[in-house]
Amino acid sequence: MSKTEIIIPASTSNLGASFDTCGLALSLYLRVEVEPMAHGFTIEPTGEGAEKVPRDESNLILRAALFAAQQQKRELPGARLRVDSQIPLSRGLGSSSSAIIAGLSIYEVLTGDKLSQQDFFDYALHFEGHGDNLAPSTLGGLVVAVVREYSDYAGTERKSLLAVKRHWPEEISLVVCIPEIEMETAKMRAVLPRMVTRADAIYNLQRGALLQAAIAEKQFGLINEALRDRLHQPYRSPLAPGLTEVLAMNDEVDSYPGLLGVAISGAGSSLIAFTEGDGAIIGQEMVRRMEACGVVATAREVEVDNRGRVVIEGTSV
């Protein structure tokens, strides 16, 4: 018998104007220790949200593992899963995506069946439609992700994920402000308009492209403009106290040395700041603005994880 450790980074998506197109892997982790058993599963959660995590087959990690086995027509052996998470639930930091990726990785560990990247992402998309969270937590770094819809040979409508990883520049550090407010992605998506104007679409396309160019050419002063958005942040920020006030820091970057810009992380409620300066000072200001709106929040300086998921092969137990 042996045990294997699976490590999955958190993710932040949207990055301002790059709505549903790209994300970053972050140095907050979901860790799962897998110890094979003859049959059945036990789940032992610790860390963020442990009291809310199901311990039966409704657990998202286990559901993903069992789904992969079903699709691959393989029997899944049993296991004891020790799950420890640093990723807050329902805060826009990719907790669901990390769980799905962990589940698919568990399938690979228990069966020895290494999934192709296409199958891996196809199965992940069955549970989570946001490739801009799934891809960076799998591949690491800055990832541009495209969900492609197509019909297979049988005429069945299917989806696949196209992903391109880019290395994140070490000069830019990140600060995550995490309020004690949960926001459900489905509800936050429901507030978005079904139709947008041509002007707003062009506005976001320009700035989404600008972000990639600014990163590639190390013109980091352009990131502030690249994070500005008309498709989702103006509709989401009024729904929770403090979001609008923290986003206003985008217009005050000269007051905070090194600050490049601020964006809502995923659908919220967390916000993420990009900086070349003192992240602690910027984090304190983000928290101060939240507290002025009656919201308890914490700030954490994080790094971009350029590795993505890591599987540490088993040791004897």
C-alpha positions, 0 to 999 in steps of 0.5 A: 500500500502507498499514499500519494499527495495531490496539490492543486493551486487556487485561481483568480479569473476574469482579470478585469476586462478579460471576462471568461477568457483568462486566469492566474494560478495562486499560491493557496492550495488544496492538498489531498492525500490519497491512501488506497483501500480495498473498497469504499471511500472515506473523506477527512476534510480540514482547513477552509470550509471543512465543516461544510464539505460533504463526506459522502459521494456527493463530495465534488472531489469524489464525484469527479473521480467517479465520473472519470472512471465511468467515462473511461469504463474503469473500476475505481478502487477505494481510498482514504482521502485526507483533504486540506484546503487553504482556498475559501469557499464561494469567494471567487478563488476557484475552490470548485475548480480545484476540487474537480481537478483533484478528483480527476487526479485521484482517478489517475492515481488510483487506476494508473490511467493517465488522461490526455489533456483533452479528456482531462479538461472535457471531464472537468467541463462536465462539472464546471464551465469556467475554463479560466479557473480550471486551466490555470489550476491545472497548468499554472501561470497565466492561462488564456482559456477558450471553451470550444463547442462542437458536434462529434461524429454522432451529432452530440453537442460537446465542449472542449477546452483550449488553453495556452499557458504563459509565464507570469512575470516575477516583477508583479506580486499579488494581494488578495482581499478576502471578505467574510461574505460568500457570493455564489457564482450562479447568482453573480452571473444572473445579474449580468445583462444578456445583451451588451452594446457594441461599444462595451464589447469593443471596450473589453476586447481592447483591454483584454488584448492590452493585458496580454501585450502589456505582460509580454512586453513588460509595460506594466503601467498599462495594466491599470487600463487593462483591468477596467471593464464594462461587462461584469464588474459594474453589475457585480460590485454593487451587490456586496458592500465594499467592492465598489470602494476597493475597486475605486483604488484603480483611480487612485494608483498614484496614492499607493506606490507600486499599485498597478490596479485592482479587480474582482477575483472571479465572481467575487467576493474577493478582490485582487490587487496587482503591484510592484510595491509594498503589498502589505500597505495595499492590503491594509488599505483594501481591508480598511475600505471593507471595514469602513463598509461594515465588512470584516476582511483579511488581506494576503500577499500571494504569488502566482503559482507557475507549476499548476497541479503537482502529484507526488507519487506514493510512499509506503504506509 
